[in-house]
Amino acid sequence: MNILNIYPAYRSLLVIWVMAIKDIRSSLTERAFMVTSIIIPINFLLLFLLFALTGGQAPTAIVLEDKAPYPQQILSAMEHSHSFIIQQTTNADAQNLMKKGQIVAIITVPGSFDSLLRQGKQAQLRVVLNNLEVDFTNDIRRAVPLAITSFYANAFPNQVVIRAHEVDSYSHDTGYVQYLVVSLMVVSVMLGGLLQAGSNAAREYEKGTVKELMLAPASLWAIQIGKILGALLLNSLSVAVMIIVIVFLIGVWPDHWDELFAFVLLLMITFVALGSLIGTLVRRRQAVIPLSIGLSIPVFFISGAFGPAIWGDQVTATITQLQPVYYGIAIFQHAFHNFTTTSTSPAINGFILAGFAAVIVAIASCGRKRLDWQYLLSRFPINPLHEPVLVSLYRIIHQKIIHYRISTIYDLQGFFCQWLYSK
């Protein structure tokens, strides 16, 4: 007796595995789309990483006309302000750098700086600004007074009677790049899942193989789970590369590896299911790519990628809590840095994210099943009055053949499929 008829669960597992292998082989034969699905999320990560590396601090030339202790102290204050990329040079070289547009400001410490301060007189720092871009200009305008204040508090401690006493919530500071790359990883997982699953689903329509899948003597749920599994295995390639880049190249090590792997898998399932639904809706792989990128970018900006979303305006903070990337970033920040970036605890965020995953998978599965049937019936000139009867008949045969080995049912289903497909 056939084992597939004794163990229906084994049959479903076999269908799932075969569908996953089929999608993987199809992707390997069409390397352009597979490479695109892997490269675009990584490029997304590198693009914003370069943006962070080049835009954090203002390039500034420092001209010390006085080498005495006080000028050295104010130079040290500016170096520790985390606001300047300092290049100590001569006045002529500084002017040349300014003309070439390579620096934002020239700060000159006059030759009389040390002596004036020792005499208790006022000393001025000459600041030449390249006010071409207001963001960097305002950084200089804020940072120079803060550096002067820091210098004065250290050089003349008895004259500064008010000092800030900082109490940190966390044991260490986290750099802007270290915070940003964790958020970028979440959005890259989203983009990779949408691209890979969307391309796999759209391929079935482009090649017309969706008809064979719908008429196959196998559970439609098993077929859909198999396609999701195949997309997960393919998407894991880009996720593995991103983890290697973030951990081993950038040097951001997770504090909780178990959280990282558990929620990476949960996010992958969520966005692979959503990508499968998108591919079924658009039915063209060339449309999947711009749609996935267009969906990911606005979600990236409102989900707290650059800082906790709850620190922003109330409207944006409320809207962003209605989608899973917000909770994904919060969980990943906790997994990497042990941070809490939302008003809810990491455990609650995990349950909410699992709820999003369950809802999206259910919607995607039901939506795909309905859309596939609509597509299948639209390809054949069937009388609308006969359509419900034919669909009901096929579904009865489909269910019977899954549980029993009856030759007449095989024959009846084969005749039905052959007749329908020939129309």
ABEGO torsion letter per residue (X at the ends): XBAAAABAAAAAAAAAAAAAAAAAAAAAABAAAAAAAAAAAAAAAAAAAAAAAAAABBBBBBBBABABAAAAAAAAAAAAAGABBBBBBBAAAAAAAAAAGABABBBBBBAAAAAAAAAGBBBBBBBBBBAABAAAAAAAAAAAAAAAAAAAAAABAAABABBBBBBBABABBBBAAAAAAAAAAAAAAAAAAAAAAAAAAAAAAAAGAAAAAAABBBBAAAAAAAAAAAAAAAAAAAAAAAAAAAAAAAGBBBABAAAAAAAAAAAAAAAAAAAAAAAAAAGBAAAAAAAAAAAAAAAAAAAGAAEBAAABBAAAAAAAAABAAAAAAAAAAAAAAGBBABABBAAAAAAAAAAAAAAAAAAAAAAAAAAAAAAAAAABBBBAAAAAAAAAAAAAAAAAAAABBBAAAAAAAAAAAAAAAAX
